[in-house]
Amino acid sequence: MSEERTTTHPSAPVHFEHWCEVEGCNKWGGLGFGKGAQPMRWWCAEHYPHWDRKPDVSQDS
């Protein structure tokens, strides 16, 4: 069996920077929410408003 190589390469993955949208918070906005045609909004775990019970994000572990 011969290994065939293509001359085309897949495009590079796109990476978007999204930070917590709470003013003064400089944490990574890893939790996003968007509905329908609304743009995505991003929050850190501490400020994510769509949880009934917020997780413990303390660094004292």
Secondary structure in CASP SS format (residue, H / E / C, confidence):
PFRMAT SS
TARGET T0000
AUTHOR 0000-0000-0000
METHOD secondary structure of the structure
MODEL  1
M C 1.00
S C 1.00
E C 1.00
E C 1.00
R C 1.00
T C 1.00
T C 1.00
T C 1.00
H C 1.00
P C 1.00
S C 1.00
A C 1.00
P C 1.00
V C 1.00
H C 1.00
F C 1.00
E C 1.00
H C 1.00
W E 1.00
C C 1.00
E C 1.00
V C 1.00
E C 1.00
G C 1.00
C C 1.00
N C 1.00
K C 1.00
W E 1.00
G C 1.00
G C 1.00
L E 1.00
G E 1.00
F E 1.00
G C 1.00
K C 1.00
G C 1.00
A C 1.00
Q C 1.00
P C 1.00
M C 1.00
R E 1.00
W E 1.00
W E 1.00
C C 1.00
A C 1.00
E C 1.00
H C 1.00
Y C 1.00
P C 1.00
H C 1.00
W C 1.00
D C 1.00
R C 1.00
K C 1.00
P C 1.00
D C 1.00
V C 1.00
S C 1.00
Q C 1.00
D C 1.00
S C 1.00
END
